[in-house]
Amino acid sequence: MKVIVTGSLGNISKPLAKQLIAAGHQVTIISSDKNKTADIEALGAKAAIGSLADTGFLTATFTGADALYAMVPPNFGAGNLRQYMGDTGKSYAEAIQKAGVKKVVALSSIGAHLNDGTGPIKGIHDVEGILSGIDNVAIRFIRAPFFYVNLFNDIPLIKHQGILGANYPADARLVMVHPTDIAAAIAEEIEADFTGKSVRYIVSDQTTTTQLATALGTAIGKPELPWIEFTDEQTLNGMLQAGLPPEMTKNFVEMGTAIRSGVIWEDYDLHRPATSGKVKLHDFAKEFAEKYNA
Ligand SMILES: NC(=O)c1ccc[n+]([C@@H]2O[C@H](COP(=O)([O-])OP(=O)(O)OC[C@H]3O[C@@H](n4cnc5c(N)ncnc54)[C@H](OP(=O)(O)O)[C@@H]3O)[C@@H](O)[C@H]2O)c1
């Protein structure tokens, strides 16, 4: 099959492209950075360099494809994150229709059933809605929870303050996933026959914030690493001081409130998958320790 992979050589897209190429598919990877061309070609894929915001470029790249993996990249510079995500969704929708793509596997998020109160996930909710409005295209939405790899961003907090934390409490529930488990699920869906619009959750492990801190702390030689609950205001100010733009900060704090209340997991609990991904928290803890000690 001819498969288009968006998301460049990112957390999900690189292992996904490798898996698809190994299975004999012709893969084109979209990147906005021409300097990635050689690395993309080294995988055995074709590079298509351009922006997801450029509908003409997307239409030309999608034309002739049998399947598309569609994701909305993070955008720390967006003045209005929800609008940026919706605009990217509209660009996808127009290009998918013009190019005549019939099968799409779209990255979504746990919590995307909610229209509000979830920070960046509100934008993914909108993208699901926009893509669901396209007729005659089969779309599987892959709803992923919290990526383990987000925790690499907390390495400075652990190194400088000896804590891990956010605006949700010790013993708060966390559902987590490794990008390689997401990639495996997407590859499976790209090869599957499906029709209409549907949702699949992919999860690697379930834990609590305290268990998370203990697992990561043990792996880096700090088994007493505590999980500290910050107020929303402390979280906001901490992220601003760390240099995050106000729009992202506001969204991350709001997402934390949805984890704190538990509403983010509601739909997942009604539609839990029968199987889970391979990478458990103790596996990721080793990966985390390598990064921490590098
Ligand atoms: N983090 C979470 O916990 C979580 C949970 C659920 C869902 N998600 C979803 O997962 C996404 C991140 O997936 P990921 O980690 O696999 O991605 P990633 O590693 O952040 O990679 C995304 C890549 O997309 C490329 N890109 C950025 N802007 C572009 C543009 N305008 N046009 C074309 N390419 C562009 C960039 O590569 P180049 O520089 O090469 O262009 C970037 O490295 C999030 O944005 C969110 O939608 C995340």
The ligand as an SDF file (V2000), in Angstrom:
LIG
                    3D

 48 52  0  0  0  0  0  0  0  0999 V2000
    1.7210   14.1150   24.6100 N   0  0  0  0  0  0  0  0  0  0  0  0
    0.6150   13.4650   24.9750 C   0  0  0  0  0  0  0  0  0  0  0  0
    0.4690   13.0060   26.1170 O   0  0  0  0  0  0  0  0  0  0  0  0
   -0.4730   13.2370   23.9550 C   0  0  0  0  0  0  0  0  0  0  0  0
   -1.6040   12.5100   24.3010 C   0  0  0  0  0  0  0  0  0  0  0  0
   -2.6030   12.2730   23.3350 C   0  0  0  0  0  0  0  0  0  0  0  0
   -2.4280   12.7660   22.0410 C   0  0  0  0  0  0  0  0  0  0  0  0
   -1.3050   13.4930   21.7290 N   0  0  0  0  0  0  0  0  0  0  0  0
   -1.1360   13.9700   20.3490 C   0  0  0  0  0  0  0  0  0  0  0  0
    0.1470   13.5650   19.9280 O   0  0  0  0  0  0  0  0  0  0  0  0
    0.7590   14.6250   19.2210 C   0  0  0  0  0  0  0  0  0  0  0  0
    2.2740   14.4720   19.2690 C   0  0  0  0  0  0  0  0  0  0  0  0
    2.6320   13.2750   18.5660 O   0  0  0  0  0  0  0  0  0  0  0  0
    4.1710   12.8770   18.5010 P   0  0  0  0  0  0  0  0  0  0  0  0
    4.7300   12.9740   19.8900 O   0  0  0  0  0  0  0  0  0  0  0  0
    4.3240   11.6220   17.7390 O   0  0  0  0  0  0  0  0  0  0  0  0
    4.7520   14.0860   17.6310 O   0  0  0  0  0  0  0  0  0  0  0  0
    6.1420   14.8450   17.7790 P   0  0  0  0  0  0  0  0  0  0  0  0
    7.2160   13.9150   18.2410 O   0  0  0  0  0  0  0  0  0  0  0  0
    5.8890   16.1030   18.5400 O   0  0  0  0  0  0  0  0  0  0  0  0
    6.4630   15.1950   16.2540 O   0  0  0  0  0  0  0  0  0  0  0  0
    5.6300   15.9780   15.4690 C   0  0  0  0  0  0  0  0  0  0  0  0
    6.4390   16.4790   14.2870 C   0  0  0  0  0  0  0  0  0  0  0  0
    5.5590   17.1120   13.3580 O   0  0  0  0  0  0  0  0  0  0  0  0
    6.3440   17.9790   12.5510 C   0  0  0  0  0  0  0  0  0  0  0  0
    5.5870   19.2060   12.3250 N   0  0  0  0  0  0  0  0  0  0  0  0
    5.3590   20.2220   13.2020 C   0  0  0  0  0  0  0  0  0  0  0  0
    4.6580   21.1870   12.6330 N   0  0  0  0  0  0  0  0  0  0  0  0
    4.4410   20.8020   11.3520 C   0  0  0  0  0  0  0  0  0  0  0  0
    3.7770   21.3910   10.2570 C   0  0  0  0  0  0  0  0  0  0  0  0
    3.1670   22.5930   10.3500 N   0  0  0  0  0  0  0  0  0  0  0  0
    3.7550   20.7350    9.0740 N   0  0  0  0  0  0  0  0  0  0  0  0
    4.3530   19.5340    8.9410 C   0  0  0  0  0  0  0  0  0  0  0  0
    4.9720   18.8980    9.9650 N   0  0  0  0  0  0  0  0  0  0  0  0
    5.0210   19.5380   11.1520 C   0  0  0  0  0  0  0  0  0  0  0  0
    7.6330   18.2770   13.3100 C   0  0  0  0  0  0  0  0  0  0  0  0
    8.7340   17.7010   12.5990 O   0  0  0  0  0  0  0  0  0  0  0  0
    9.5280   18.5670   11.4820 P   0  0  0  0  0  0  0  0  0  0  0  0
   10.2690   19.6270   12.2450 O   0  0  0  0  0  0  0  0  0  0  0  0
   10.3950   17.5780   10.8060 O   0  0  0  0  0  0  0  0  0  0  0  0
    8.4690   19.1490   10.5910 O   0  0  0  0  0  0  0  0  0  0  0  0
    7.4350   17.5510   14.6350 C   0  0  0  0  0  0  0  0  0  0  0  0
    8.6300   17.0090   15.1250 O   0  0  0  0  0  0  0  0  0  0  0  0
    0.2520   15.8700   19.9430 C   0  0  0  0  0  0  0  0  0  0  0  0
    0.3790   17.0210   19.1290 O   0  0  0  0  0  0  0  0  0  0  0  0
   -1.1900   15.4990   20.1990 C   0  0  0  0  0  0  0  0  0  0  0  0
   -1.9440   15.8100   19.0470 O   0  0  0  0  0  0  0  0  0  0  0  0
   -0.3360   13.7170   22.6500 C   0  0  0  0  0  0  0  0  0  0  0  0
  1  2  1  0
  2  3  2  0
  2  4  1  0
  4  5  1  0
  4 48  2  0
  5  6  2  0
  6  7  1  0
  7  8  2  0
  8  9  1  0
  8 48  1  0
  9 10  1  0
  9 46  1  0
 10 11  1  0
 11 12  1  0
 11 44  1  0
 12 13  1  0
 13 14  1  0
 14 15  2  0
 14 16  1  0
 14 17  1  0
 17 18  1  0
 18 19  2  0
 18 20  1  0
 18 21  1  0
 21 22  1  0
 22 23  1  0
 23 24  1  0
 23 42  1  0
 24 25  1  0
 25 26  1  0
 25 36  1  0
 26 27  1  0
 26 35  1  0
 27 28  2  0
 28 29  1  0
 29 30  1  0
 29 35  2  0
 30 31  1  0
 30 32  2  0
 32 33  1  0
 33 34  2  0
 34 35  1  0
 36 37  1  0
 36 42  1  0
 37 38  1  0
 38 39  2  0
 38 40  1  0
 38 41  1  0
 42 43  1  0
 44 45  1  0
 44 46  1  0
 46 47  1  0
M  CHG  2   8   1  16  -1
M  END
$$$$
